[in-house]
Each structure stands twice: as C-alpha cells, then as structure tokens.
C-alpha cells in the first residue's frame, strides 16, 4: 500500500481542490470582461492569460490527487476488512463530475490564447494603419485592414465558443465541489 500524501498532516487532495474552486471563478469573471469589453483587453489580458494556464494545472492536480485519495481510502477500507460500497457510493457523483471538469477546463487555455493572438493582431493592424502625427496634426488613417472583417467574425465565434465552454465547465466545477462537500459534510 502506498502511503497517503500529506502536507502538515493533512491529505493533499482537500488542500489542492481549493485551487480550482478559487481560480476557475476568477478566470470566468476576468474572461467575461476580456471577451465582452474590448477596451479592457489590454489591461487584463495578462491576468486572463496567466489564469488560463494556472487554472487547468490546478484542475489536473486536483483531479490526480482526488483519484489517488480515493484509491488510498479503498485500500485502507479493504485492508480493514470492511465493505467499500458506502464510500464508493458517496464519491460516485463527485468523481464523475471531476472527470468531466478535467476534460472541459484544459481546452479553454488554447482557445483563450488564440483569441488573445487575434486581438493582438487586430491591435497591431490598427496601429499600422494609422500614420504617426506630424506637424501637430492628429494621426490619420493610411489604409484599411483587409483582414479586419474576417478577424472580427472569427473572434466573435471564438468568444461564443469560449463562453459556452466556460459556462458548462463552471457548472461542473460547482457540481464537483458541491458533491465533494456533500460526501464529506453531508449525512448519508
């Protein structure tokens, strides 16, 4: 039997699972602003990109530690000669929801980064189409961006996909946390 991973005497899983429970809502909140309010993109883009990497890492770490926690408890219950049925039933929904979350949250990162790259391209094209001011005059447009319309369509569709995926992932993050809390604190 492998020993349980602990930090300061506490099992690793209950410590790790708080990361996605905090990081995902933060990502979702800032992501809403980033996708829906273009003037915020340059200010909070770095935060959204950082959270888009940290959140999936936290989800995968929580998922991994949860499966390990489960396996260790099954081994301990079996070694004690007791039935594992009650334990398995308590955690069935929690584990099923966690398995869904681990498939929904990580794909958000490349989609968010693609949106960020398109946004950066949009800003870069807009800047290159404006001539620098000379003789005290305001900047004047020097041409049009031939890719602007296509980029805008792709960004709108991508934003809708990201928002949809984040919404479904948010539901499952909540359900995973809720069923885990019920398994620990609820009365079967």
C-alpha positions, 0 to 999 in steps of 0.5 A: 500500500502506498502511503497517503500524501500529506502536507502538515498532516493533512491529505493533499487532495482537500488542500489542492481542490481549493485551487480550482474552486478559487481560480476557475471563478476568477478566470470566468469573471476576468474572461467575461470582461476580456471577451465582452469589453474590448477596451479592457483587453489590454489591461487584463489580458495578462491576468486572463492569460496567466489564469488560463494556464494556472487554472487547468494545472490546478484542475489536473492536480486536483483531479490526480490527487482526488483519484489517488485519495480515493484509491488510498481510502479503498485500500485502507477500507479493504485492508480493514476488512470492511465493505467499500460500497458506502464510500464508493457510493458517496464519491460516485457523483463527485468523481464523475463530475471531476472527470468531466471538469478535467476534460472541459477546463484544459481546452479553454487555455488554447482557445483563450490564447488564440483569441488573445493572438487575434486581438493582438493582431487586430491591435497591431493592424490598427496601429499600422494603419494609422500614420504617426502625427506630424506637424501637430496634426492628429494621426490619420488613417493610411489604409484599411485592414483587409483582414479586419472583417474576417478577424472580427467574425472569427473572434466573435465565434471564438468568444461564443465558443469560449463562453459556452465552454466556460459556462458548462465547465463552471457548472461542473466545477460547482457540481464537483465541489458541491458533491465533494462537500456533500460526501464529506459534510453531508449525512448519508 
